[in-house]
Amino acid sequence: MKRINFLFVFVLAFALILSACSSSGGSDKGTANKGNDKDSNSTSKEVTIVWAHGKDTTGADQKAVEAFEKAHPNIHVKVQEMPNDTGQQHDAYVTAFNAKSSSIDVINMDVIWPAEFAQAGYTLPLDRFIQQDNVDLSQYNQGALSAAQFNGKQWAMPLYVDAGLLFYRKDIVKEPPKTWDELIADAKKYQGKNGTKYGIVFQAKQYEGLVCNAVEYVTGYGGKFIDKDNNVVVNSPETIKGLNKMKEIATSKFVPDNITTFTEPETETAFIEGQAVFARNWPYLWASSNDKEKSKVAGKVGVAPLPSGDNGSASALGGWMMGINKYSKHPKEAWEFVKFMTGPEGEKIQAIAGGRAPVINSLYQDEEVLNANPFFKEKGFQDAIANATSRPVAPNYQEISNIIQIHVSKLLAGQESSEQAVANMEKEMKAAQK
Ligand code: GLC
């Protein structure tokens, strides 16, 4: 009797394990194929993965997806366009992941999210895939790579690096300004030349891009918000000086009246429409403003490091990564796609068609990449990328960012002085650190 029971339990357990394996594999494939199985051979089953990211104005993503699908005929990539504003995009992912949704497989992640997403367990650690496929991480930009590490694991793969740059009209400006004061003088002098309406355009709306711009002014004048040991150090004469310069420019007569509604797309539009002498934006504006089909200033664009304050020139470090939803039903296929996009082939397509700064170091020696982006060769650009200033790295970064956004916006709107703004930020940031 005892023996029969044992045998029965054993057989039952074995059957359960088998059925669990086949049902997870089976339902996985079933949902993936939505009835479009070509045959019963599992290796030729077609899977559609969903890739969520913000709007791409360069067309590079589409090109990269086409190349991927050509190389992987059984994996289709469906793009889900997310809000372009990184804060809104972040909130949409948080809602989906908190609901354990599997509707998205791969997401683009801003450099400021990995710590939070890792702590919340939203994305899959990629170490196992990386090892299994022998991805050589030593070829990657180490700063970009480490921005996706948390608790000793790799939570995403870097896709491209961003650093704030100064774009200018070569047909108007001979030498780009070296300091913010020279920029102010040039913006006043050249506003109106060759059909322009504005001296400079940049991101002054209350959102994440405002934080990046504020970091650049503040760091350029020797200030800081939070130091690397997480101490709140915002209340300093240097931070005040940087913020005052930002306010002087944002409230000048050479920026659009509605500059506090400007994000990257408004900046891009004004510049490619020929309305602005200078624009502060990320590297992609090079590809977009030189695209003859949509830009009125193609061939007339120069690019330079951002002007210096008392402490030199500072660019905010930005950039994006790719992560896999922990609840994805297709982690293997999702990884194939991430590996392609962040590998040499995907990176090259994005650099050429999208002006994105690659995360694989050898691509900065690639002739085709350099022909498409001549400024990648320049020391000013390489220094901007190498020395770019990170925003505070913390799981509660969104809270810190909101505090900066609120008080810098009040400063630009004349509702707080810089002294009040830094004192309020200090108080609120300290409370948020507890
Ligand atoms: C760019 C940067 C990103 C930053 C965002 C702000 O997309 O890559 O890091 O947060 O701009 O708007």
Boltz pocket constraint, residues with backbone or C-beta under 6 A from the ligand:
constraints:
  - pocket:
      binder: B
      contacts: [[A, 86], [A, 110], [A, 111], [A, 112], [A, 162], [A, 208], [A, 209], [A, 210], [A, 212], [A, 264], [A, 282], [A, 317], [A, 318], [A, 319], [A, 320]]
      max_distance: 6.0
